[in-house]
Amino acid sequence: MMTTKQNIKRYSRKELEELMQSIGEPRFRAAQLHRWLYSDRASDFHEMTTISKSLRETLDRKYFLPQCSMSSTQCVEDSSADSTTRKFLVQLHDQEAVETVLIPAEGRNTVCVSTQVGCPLHCSFCATGYMGFTRNLNAAEIAEQVFLVQDYLDPIGCGAVTNIVYMGMGEPLLALEEVIESVGILSDTTYRLHISQKKITLSTVGLLPEIGMLARSGLTTNLAISLHSADQETRARLMPSARDYPLKELRKTLIQYTSETGQPVTLVYMLLKEINDTREDALKLVRLARSFLCKINLIDYNPIVNIKFDSAGEQRKNIFIRTLVDAGLNVTVRKSHGSSINAACGQLAINKKLPESSTL
């Protein structure tokens, strides 16, 4: 009778400990196995020489070791001003695919990772939302995106990954357990590749129960809120999830989050022409931002084929920025990297066809 092998990488650290105990092995074997999986990145159980031969054979009979892979033919380098931004197609353990983005800048290499195949939230400006939703990634698949980008950097002498943003395909807090587990893998200071949690940012549209869970998780990662409007009606049109988690409740949750963690949150605000870019919109943002410890990150919108929004333009943007600065808020303005390779904010969709017209 044939038995189907299971994916060992679906097990968390705790689950590996329970597995070792269930087969009569000491708990510390789980730590050894975890190290082989995510520090040494073994591709075969028989490479795990610190583990007994009998245990290696047991594991090999019952489990398999899948590896995410990067399709080099899908690595696109832009020839425009943001030519260093690169987008990679990553094949997951079951051959589903997501996109991962490398954003180099002076002194840093930021990797933007995906957490879901597609996304169920359907934000109106986001290409991924039009794909539909397939599944969450597991922690290993999230971490392996970073490993693969480091493998890409090593032979070309472009340094190490320094920052990670969970801002790719999907809503990270809908896969919160796997996200937390992946942060643990990527920030383990005893592993070969490790990133400080203070250089890891988790992004969310504002899922209130999960933000509370994150505050109590013990992580020291940064939190970014995809805000895009401080007006409830406008935000609900842009982001359907805002109907379930209105601004009034989001404000209360962020007050509690910043109080519990002592860390500011980043309010990400994409400027959309004649939708959220007036001075009155800026004043509403001022009133919200004064409620809790935060900084504001303004992003230029990059048009996506068949999604009918426009960027605000320099004059409207400058008035918006001046209103925030005059109110004493901490404001940064950044370009949405990778626009011409469809790797900018909201544009990851693996060439899925978008609707003929998407607009408010």
C-alpha positions in Angstrom: 0.0 0.0 0.0 1.5 3.3 -1.1 1.5 6.3 1.3 1.6 9.9 0.2 4.5 11.8 1.5 3.7 15.1 3.3 5.4 18.5 2.9 7.7 18.8 5.9 7.9 22.6 5.3 4.3 23.0 6.3 5.3 22.4 9.9 6.0 25.3 12.2 8.8 25.1 14.8 6.3 24.0 17.4 4.8 21.4 15.1 8.2 20.0 14.4 8.8 19.6 18.1 5.5 17.8 18.4 6.5 15.6 15.4 9.8 14.7 16.9 8.2 13.7 20.2 5.5 11.7 18.4 8.2 9.5 16.9 10.2 9.1 20.0 12.9 11.7 19.3 14.0 14.4 21.7 12.6 18.0 21.2 16.0 19.4 20.2 15.9 17.4 17.0 13.3 19.8 15.8 15.7 22.7 16.1 18.3 20.8 14.2 15.8 20.0 11.4 14.6 23.6 11.3 18.2 24.8 10.9 18.8 22.4 8.0 15.6 23.5 6.3 16.1 27.3 6.6 19.7 28.1 7.4 21.5 25.3 5.5 18.6 25.0 3.0 19.0 21.3 2.5 17.4 19.8 -0.5 17.5 16.2 0.7 17.1 14.7 4.2 20.3 12.7 3.7 22.3 16.0 3.7 21.3 16.5 7.4 24.4 15.0 8.9 23.8 16.2 12.5 20.7 14.0 12.5 20.9 10.2 13.0 20.8 8.0 9.9 17.7 6.2 11.2 15.8 9.5 11.7 16.9 10.7 8.2 15.5 7.5 6.7 12.3 7.9 8.7 11.8 11.4 7.5 12.6 10.5 3.9 10.0 7.8 3.9 7.2 10.0 5.2 8.0 13.5 4.0 9.3 15.5 1.0 11.4 18.7 0.7 9.9 21.0 -1.9 11.8 24.1 -3.0 10.4 27.3 -4.4 12.2 28.2 -7.7 12.7 31.4 -9.6 11.9 31.5 -13.3 14.8 33.4 -14.9 12.7 34.0 -18.0 10.2 36.0 -15.9 12.9 38.2 -14.4 12.2 41.6 -16.0 14.7 44.5 -15.9 13.3 47.9 -16.6 15.2 50.2 -18.9 13.7 53.4 -17.6 14.7 55.6 -14.7 14.0 52.8 -12.1 16.1 50.3 -14.0 17.3 48.6 -10.8 13.9 47.4 -9.8 13.4 43.7 -10.8 10.4 41.5 -10.7 10.7 37.7 -10.4 8.1 35.0 -11.0 8.4 32.5 -8.1 7.1 28.9 -8.5 5.7 27.7 -5.1 5.7 24.2 -3.6 2.6 23.2 -5.6 3.6 25.0 -8.8 1.3 28.0 -8.2 3.1 31.2 -8.8 3.5 34.6 -7.2 5.6 37.7 -8.0 8.5 39.0 -5.8 10.2 42.3 -6.3 13.7 43.5 -5.6 14.0 47.2 -5.0 17.7 48.3 -4.7 18.6 51.7 -3.4 21.7 53.3 -2.0 22.9 51.2 0.9 20.0 48.8 0.8 18.3 45.9 -1.0 14.5 45.7 -0.2 12.6 42.6 -1.1 8.8 42.8 -1.5 7.3 39.4 -0.8 3.8 38.0 -1.6 1.7 36.2 1.0 -1.2 35.0 -1.1 -1.9 33.6 -4.5 -4.2 36.3 -5.7 -6.2 38.3 -3.1 -9.8 38.2 -1.9 -10.2 41.9 -1.0 -10.7 43.5 -4.4 -9.3 46.9 -3.8 -10.3 48.9 -6.9 -6.9 50.3 -7.7 -5.0 46.9 -7.3 -4.4 44.5 -10.1 -3.9 41.5 -7.8 -7.5 41.8 -6.6 -8.8 41.1 -10.1 -7.0 37.7 -10.1 -9.4 36.2 -7.6 -8.0 34.2 -4.6 -6.4 30.7 -4.6 -4.7 30.2 -1.3 -2.4 31.6 1.4 1.3 30.9 1.2 2.9 28.9 3.9 5.8 30.3 6.0 8.4 28.5 4.0 7.2 29.8 0.7 7.3 33.4 2.1 10.8 33.0 3.4 12.1 31.3 0.3 11.2 34.3 -1.8 13.8 36.2 0.1 16.3 33.3 -0.1 15.9 33.2 -3.9 16.5 37.0 -4.3 19.6 36.6 -2.2 20.7 33.8 -4.5 20.2 36.2 -7.4 22.3 39.0 -5.7 25.2 36.8 -4.7 26.8 36.0 -8.1 26.4 39.6 -9.4 28.1 41.1 -6.3 25.2 43.3 -5.3 25.3 42.8 -1.6 22.8 41.3 0.8 19.1 41.7 1.4 18.7 44.4 4.0 14.9 45.0 4.2 11.8 43.1 3.7 8.3 44.4 3.0 5.2 42.2 3.0 3.5 44.3 0.4 3.4 42.0 -2.6 0.4 39.9 -3.8 -2.3 39.3 -1.1 -3.2 40.7 2.3 -0.6 39.6 4.8 -2.8 39.6 7.9 -5.2 37.1 6.3 -2.3 34.7 6.5 -1.1 36.0 9.9 0.0 32.7 11.5 2.2 31.9 8.4 3.4 35.5 8.3 4.5 35.4 11.9 6.2 32.1 11.4 8.0 33.4 8.3 9.3 36.5 10.2 10.7 34.1 12.8 12.6 32.2 10.1 13.9 35.4 8.4 15.0 37.1 11.6 16.7 34.2 13.4 20.1 35.7 14.2 21.7 32.3 14.4 20.8 31.5 10.7 23.0 32.4 7.7 20.5 34.8 6.3 18.8 36.9 8.9 17.2 40.4 8.8 16.4 42.4 11.9 12.7 42.6 12.6 13.0 46.3 12.8 13.8 46.2 9.0 10.7 44.2 8.2 7.4 45.9 7.4 4.0 44.2 7.4 1.3 45.9 5.4 -2.5 45.6 5.8 -5.6 47.2 4.5 -6.6 47.5 8.2 -8.0 44.2 9.5 -8.8 45.1 13.1 -8.7 41.8 14.9 -5.5 40.8 13.3 -3.8 44.1 14.1 -4.7 43.4 17.7 -3.2 39.9 17.4 -0.1 41.4 15.9 0.3 43.9 18.7 0.3 41.0 21.2 2.6 38.7 19.1 5.9 40.0 20.4 7.1 40.9 17.0 9.1 44.2 16.7 8.3 44.6 13.0 6.9 47.8 11.5 3.2 48.1 10.6 2.0 49.9 7.5 -1.7 50.7 6.9 -2.9 51.0 3.3 -5.1 54.0 4.1 -5.6 55.9 0.8 -8.4 58.1 2.2 -9.3 59.5 5.6 -12.9 59.8 4.4 -15.0 56.7 5.2 -17.2 56.9 2.1 -14.3 57.4 -0.3 -12.2 54.7 1.4 -15.0 52.2 1.2 -15.4 52.8 -2.5 -11.7 52.3 -3.0 -11.3 49.4 -0.6 -14.4 47.2 0.0 -12.9 45.8 3.2 -13.3 49.3 4.8 -17.0 48.7 5.0 -16.4 46.0 7.5 -13.6 47.9 9.3 -14.6 51.6 9.2 -12.2 54.4 9.9 -13.7 55.1 13.3 -12.9 51.6 14.5 -9.5 51.6 12.7 -8.6 54.8 14.5 -9.4 53.2 17.9 -7.4 50.1 17.0 -4.3 52.1 15.9 -4.4 54.1 19.1 -4.4 50.9 21.1 -1.7 49.3 18.8 0.7 52.3 19.2 0.1 52.4 22.9 0.8 48.7 23.4 3.9 48.6 21.1 5.3 52.0 21.5 6.0 52.0 17.8 4.5 54.4 15.2 2.5 53.0 12.3 3.0 54.2 8.7 -0.1 55.4 6.9 0.3 54.7 3.2 -1.6 57.1 1.0 -1.7 56.8 -2.7 -2.7 60.0 -4.4 -5.5 59.6 -7.0 -6.5 62.5 -9.1 -9.9 64.1 -8.0 -10.6 61.2 -5.7 -8.5 61.7 -2.6 -6.1 64.6 -3.4 -7.9 67.8 -2.4 -6.9 70.1 0.5 -10.0 68.9 2.3 -8.8 65.3 1.9 -5.5 66.4 3.4 -7.2 68.1 6.4 -9.1 64.9 7.1 -5.9 63.0 7.0 -4.4 65.5 9.5 -7.3 65.0 11.9 -6.9 61.2 11.7 -3.1 61.2 12.0 -3.1 63.4 15.1 -4.9 60.6 17.0 -1.9 58.3 17.3 1.8 57.9 16.8 2.4 57.7 13.0 4.2 58.8 9.9 2.6 59.3 6.5 4.0 57.8 3.3 2.6 59.4 0.2 2.8 57.5 -3.1 2.4 58.6 -6.6 -0.2 56.4 -8.5 1.2 54.6 -11.5 -1.6 53.9 -14.1 -2.5 50.3 -14.6 -3.9 49.1 -17.9 -7.7 49.1 -17.8 -7.9 50.5 -14.3 -9.1 54.0 -14.8 -7.3 56.2 -12.2 -4.9 59.0 -12.8 -2.0 60.4 -10.7 -2.7 63.6 -8.9 -0.2 65.8 -10.7 2.5 68.0 -9.2 0.4 71.0 -8.3 -2.3 69.1 -6.4 0.4 66.9 -4.8 2.4 69.8 -3.6 -0.7 71.5 -2.0 -1.5 68.2 -0.3 2.0 67.8 1.0 2.2 71.4 2.2 -1.1 71.0 4.2 0.3 68.0 6.0 3.7 69.5 6.7 2.2 72.8 7.9 0.2 70.7 10.4 3.4 69.3 11.8 3.1 65.7 10.5 6.0 63.4 9.6 5.6 63.0 5.8 7.7 61.2 3.3 7.0 61.1 -0.4 8.2 58.2 -2.5 8.0 57.0 -6.0 6.1 53.7 -6.5 9.0 51.7 -7.8 8.8 49.4 -10.8 5.9 51.0 -12.6 7.1 50.2 -16.1 7.5 46.5 -15.2 4.1 46.3 -13.5 5.8 45.9 -10.1 4.6 49.1 -8.5 2.1 49.2 -5.6 -1.0 47.3 -6.5 0.3 46.1 -9.9 1.4 42.5 -9.2 -1.0 40.1 -11.1 1.1 37.7 -13.2 -0.3 39.0 -16.4 -3.9 38.1 -15.5 -6.4 39.8 -17.7 -8.0 42.8 -16.1 -11.6 43.9 -16.7 -12.2 46.2 -19.6 -12.9 49.1 -17.3 -12.5 49.5 -13.6 -13.4 52.8 -12.0 -15.2 54.4 -9.2 
